[in-house]
Amino acid sequence: MKIETNRAACEGHGLCEQTAPDIYALDEQGYVYVRVPEIPPGLEASAEAGARVCPVAALQVRR
């Protein structure tokens, strides 16, 4: 599983990071990035939950 980010869509709400801090973080400019290149099986549900809460759909889960 991988997460694709759309930095142009990201508004820096940080809900993804609040929901799944092991997966998502905001950089110095306030844009989301994924902490790990490939999501380990034990964190898949957390990664999906973080993507779902994004109010601007800047995160896409790819299997």
TILO-324937 format. One record per residue: residue in one letter; chain; x, y, z negated of N, C-alpha, C in turn. Coordinates in steps of 0.001 Angstrom, whole numbers, padded with zeros to 6 digits. Layout:
// TILO-324937
{tivo=A pator=A n_east=X n_north=Y n_up=Z ca_east=X ca_north=Y ca_up=Z c_east=X c_north=Y c_up=Z}
...
// end
This chain:
// TILO-324937
{tivo=M pator=A n_east=000838 n_north=-001177 n_up=000000 ca_east=000000 ca_north=000000 ca_up=000000 c_east=000880 c_north=001237 c_up=000000}
{tivo=K pator=A n_east=000476 n_north=002214 n_up=000797 ca_east=001157 ca_north=003500 ca_up=000854 c_east=000114 c_north=004612 c_up=000767}
{tivo=I pator=A n_east=000566 n_north=005769 n_up=000346 ca_east=-000297 ca_north=006942 ca_up=000280 c_east=000253 c_north=007976 c_up=001261}
{tivo=E pator=A n_east=-000608 n_north=008488 n_up=002105 ca_east=-000228 ca_north=009570 ca_up=003008 c_east=-000754 c_north=010874 c_up=002432}
{tivo=T pator=A n_east=000095 n_north=011889 n_up=002458 ca_east=-000315 ca_north=013193 ca_up=001952 c_east=-000422 c_north=014201 c_up=003086}
{tivo=N pator=A n_east=-001390 n_north=015069 n_up=002960 ca_east=-001567 ca_north=016157 ca_up=003907 c_east=-001282 c_north=017454 c_up=003143}
{tivo=R pator=A n_east=-000028 n_north=017894 n_up=003196 ca_east=000377 ca_north=019090 ca_up=002446 c_east=-000378 c_north=020336 c_up=002909}
{tivo=A pator=A n_east=-000753 n_north=020376 n_up=004173 ca_east=-001486 ca_north=021536 ca_up=004675 c_east=-002871 c_north=021635 c_up=004028}
{tivo=A pator=A n_east=-003451 n_north=020498 n_up=003670 ca_east=-004776 ca_north=020482 ca_up=003047 c_east=-004699 c_north=020670 c_up=001526}
{tivo=C pator=A n_east=-003571 n_north=020299 n_up=000933 ca_east=-003421 ca_north=020349 ca_up=-000522 c_east=-003570 c_north=021787 c_up=-001021}
{tivo=E pator=A n_east=-004394 n_north=021939 n_up=-002062 ca_east=-004596 ca_north=023247 ca_up=-002692 c_east=-004004 c_north=023296 c_up=-004102}
{tivo=G pator=A n_east=-003342 n_north=022218 n_up=-004513 ca_east=-002652 ca_north=022207 ca_up=-005797 c_east=-003529 c_north=022111 c_up=-007023}
{tivo=H pator=A n_east=-004692 n_north=021500 n_up=-006896 ca_east=-005578 ca_north=021350 ca_up=-008055 c_east=-004954 c_north=020475 c_up=-009142}
{tivo=G pator=A n_east=-004165 n_north=019478 n_up=-008746 ca_east=-003474 ca_north=018621 ca_up=-009695 c_east=-004302 c_north=017500 c_up=-010284}
{tivo=L pator=A n_east=-005507 n_north=017290 n_up=-009779 ca_east=-006345 ca_north=016213 ca_up=-010313 c_east=-005734 c_north=014842 c_up=-010064}
{tivo=C pator=A n_east=-005052 n_north=014695 n_up=-008942 ca_east=-004387 ca_north=013425 ca_up=-008632 c_east=-003324 c_north=013127 c_up=-009683}
{tivo=E pator=A n_east=-002531 n_north=014133 n_up=-010024 ca_east=-001475 ca_north=013960 ca_up=-011021 c_east=-002062 c_north=013675 c_up=-012400}
{tivo=Q pator=A n_east=-003155 n_north=014328 n_up=-012744 ca_east=-003803 ca_north=014076 ca_up=-014038 c_east=-004349 c_north=012659 c_up=-014106}
{tivo=T pator=A n_east=-004857 n_north=012162 n_up=-012974 ca_east=-005459 ca_north=010832 ca_up=-012927 c_east=-004412 c_north=009727 c_up=-012862}
{tivo=A pator=A n_east=-003346 n_north=009952 n_up=-012097 ca_east=-002330 ca_north=008924 ca_up=-011887 c_east=-000931 c_north=009542 c_up=-011919}
{tivo=P pator=A n_east=-000455 n_north=009940 n_up=-013100 ca_east=000841 ca_north=010626 ca_up=-013193 c_east=002038 c_north=009764 c_up=-012810}
{tivo=D pator=A n_east=001888 n_north=008444 n_up=-012815 ca_east=002979 ca_north=007568 ca_up=-012373 c_east=003127 c_north=007575 c_up=-010858}
{tivo=I pator=A n_east=002098 n_north=008036 n_up=-010154 ca_east=002084 ca_north=008005 ca_up=-008690 c_east=002250 c_north=009396 c_up=-008094}
{tivo=Y pator=A n_east=001517 n_north=010368 n_up=-008616 ca_east=001461 ca_north=011699 ca_up=-008009 c_east=002108 c_north=012751 c_up=-008899}
{tivo=A pator=A n_east=002647 n_north=013770 n_up=-008243 ca_east=003185 ca_north=014936 ca_up=-008949 c_east=003045 c_north=016140 c_up=-008030}
{tivo=L pator=A n_east=003163 n_north=017321 n_up=-008617 ca_east=003164 ca_north=018553 ca_up=-007831 c_east=004581 c_north=019097 c_up=-007807}
{tivo=D pator=A n_east=005014 n_north=019567 n_up=-006645 ca_east=006362 ca_north=020132 ca_up=-006517 c_east=006394 c_north=021572 c_up=-007013}
{tivo=E pator=A n_east=007526 n_north=022233 n_up=-006839 ca_east=007703 ca_north=023599 ca_up=-007335 c_east=006713 c_north=024589 c_up=-006727}
{tivo=Q pator=A n_east=006275 n_north=024310 n_up=-005494 ca_east=005300 ca_north=025188 ca_up=-004827 c_east=003856 c_north=024822 c_up=-005161}
{tivo=G pator=A n_east=003668 n_north=023743 n_up=-005923 ca_east=002327 ca_north=023332 ca_up=-006316 c_east=001648 c_north=022376 c_up=-005367}
{tivo=Y pator=A n_east=002424 n_north=021732 n_up=-004488 ca_east=001859 ca_north=020772 ca_up=-003535 c_east=002149 c_north=019347 c_up=-003989}
{tivo=V pator=A n_east=001216 n_north=018467 n_up=-003689 ca_east=001330 ca_north=017077 ca_up=-004101 c_east=002452 c_north=016356 c_up=-003350}
{tivo=Y pator=A n_east=003082 n_north=015442 n_up=-004054 ca_east=003964 ca_north=014464 ca_up=-003424 c_east=003791 c_north=013141 c_up=-004160}
{tivo=V pator=A n_east=004145 n_north=012058 n_up=-003486 ca_east=004019 ca_north=010724 ca_up=-004064 c_east=005373 c_north=010350 c_up=-004655}
{tivo=R pator=A n_east=005375 n_north=009961 n_up=-005905 ca_east=006617 ca_north=009647 ca_up=-006624 c_east=007310 c_north=008389 c_up=-006113}
{tivo=V pator=A n_east=006555 n_north=007439 n_up=-005592 ca_east=007129 ca_north=006164 ca_up=-005142 c_east=006777 c_north=005940 c_up=-003671}
{tivo=P pator=A n_east=007729 n_north=005448 n_up=-002861 ca_east=007458 ca_north=005272 ca_up=-001429 c_east=006407 c_north=004200 c_up=-001131}
{tivo=E pator=A n_east=006373 n_north=003160 n_up=-001940 ca_east=005379 ca_north=002104 ca_up=-001767 c_east=004783 c_north=001786 c_up=-003131}
{tivo=I pator=A n_east=003469 n_north=001717 n_up=-003186 ca_east=002768 ca_north=001536 ca_up=-004456 c_east=002864 c_north=000075 c_up=-004891}
{tivo=P pator=A n_east=003389 n_north=-000188 n_up=-006091 ca_east=003452 ca_north=-001560 ca_up=-006587 c_east=002049 c_north=-002091 c_up=-006904}
{tivo=P pator=A n_east=001855 n_north=-003407 n_up=-006812 ca_east=000524 ca_north=-003993 ca_up=-007042 c_east=-000133 c_north=-003576 c_up=-008356}
{tivo=G pator=A n_east=000607 n_north=-003417 n_up=-009413 ca_east=000030 ca_north=-003061 ca_up=-010702 c_east=-000487 c_north=-001628 c_up=-010780}
{tivo=L pator=A n_east=-000116 n_north=-000790 n_up=-009815 ca_east=-000537 ca_north=000608 ca_up=-009836 c_east=-001488 c_north=000974 c_up=-008692}
{tivo=E pator=A n_east=-001929 n_north=-000023 n_up=-007940 ca_east=-002806 ca_north=000253 ca_up=-006798 c_east=-004116 c_north=000917 c_up=-007210}
{tivo=A pator=A n_east=-004752 n_north=000416 n_up=-008246 ca_east=-006039 ca_north=000991 ca_up=-008684 c_east=-005851 c_north=002439 c_up=-009130}
{tivo=S pator=A n_east=-004768 n_north=002714 n_up=-009816 ca_east=-004480 ca_north=004072 ca_up=-010265 c_east=-004231 c_north=004994 c_up=-009073}
{tivo=A pator=A n_east=-003478 n_north=004516 n_up=-008084 ca_east=-003196 ca_north=005312 ca_up=-006881 c_east=-004484 c_north=005626 c_up=-006126}
{tivo=E pator=A n_east=-005362 n_north=004647 n_up=-006010 ca_east=-006641 ca_north=004862 ca_up=-005327 c_east=-007500 c_north=005861 c_up=-006090}
{tivo=A pator=A n_east=-007519 n_north=005759 n_up=-007407 ca_east=-008310 ca_north=006687 ca_up=-008221 c_east=-007790 c_north=008115 c_up=-008054}
{tivo=G pator=A n_east=-006490 n_north=008288 n_up=-008042 ca_east=-005905 ca_north=009612 ca_up=-007847 c_east=-006252 c_north=010206 c_up=-006498}
{tivo=A pator=A n_east=-006265 n_north=009369 n_up=-005468 ca_east=-006619 ca_north=009838 ca_up=-004121 c_east=-008095 c_north=010227 c_up=-004063}
{tivo=R pator=A n_east=-008935 n_north=009454 n_up=-004737 ca_east=-010381 ca_north=009725 ca_up=-004712 c_east=-010751 c_north=011052 c_up=-005351}
{tivo=V pator=A n_east=-010034 n_north=011467 n_up=-006386 ca_east=-010416 ca_north=012693 ca_up=-007089 c_east=-009959 c_north=013971 c_up=-006384}
{tivo=C pator=A n_east=-009178 n_north=013838 n_up=-005340 ca_east=-008712 ca_north=015027 ca_up=-004620 c_east=-009909 c_north=015730 c_up=-003984}
{tivo=P pator=A n_east=-010179 n_north=016985 n_up=-004376 ca_east=-011363 ca_north=017682 ca_up=-003866 c_east=-011259 c_north=018103 c_up=-002398}
{tivo=V pator=A n_east=-010058 n_north=018046 n_up=-001828 ca_east=-009891 ca_north=018443 ca_up=-000424 c_east=-009429 c_north=017286 c_up=000453}
{tivo=A pator=A n_east=-009472 n_north=016069 n_up=-000087 ca_east=-009109 ca_north=014853 ca_up=000656 c_east=-007726 c_north=014949 c_up=001286}
{tivo=A pator=A n_east=-006747 n_north=015433 n_up=000523 ca_east=-005372 ca_north=015554 ca_up=001016 c_east=-004589 c_north=014250 c_up=000888}
{tivo=L pator=A n_east=-005202 n_north=013218 n_up=000318 ca_east=-004525 ca_north=011941 ca_up=000109 c_east=-005290 c_north=010818 c_up=000783}
{tivo=Q pator=A n_east=-004558 n_north=009971 n_up=001513 ca_east=-005172 ca_north=008832 ca_up=002191 c_east=-004447 c_north=007560 c_up=001792}
{tivo=V pator=A n_east=-005202 n_north=006541 n_up=001402 ca_east=-004642 ca_north=005247 ca_up=001041 c_east=-004523 c_north=004410 c_up=002294}
{tivo=R pator=A n_east=-003346 n_north=003839 n_up=002517 ca_east=-003093 ca_north=002956 ca_up=003674 c_east=-002635 c_north=001608 c_up=003164}
{tivo=R pator=A n_east=-003291 n_north=000580 n_up=003609 ca_east=-002909 ca_north=-000794 ca_up=003219 c_east=-002169 c_north=-001466 c_up=004331}
// end
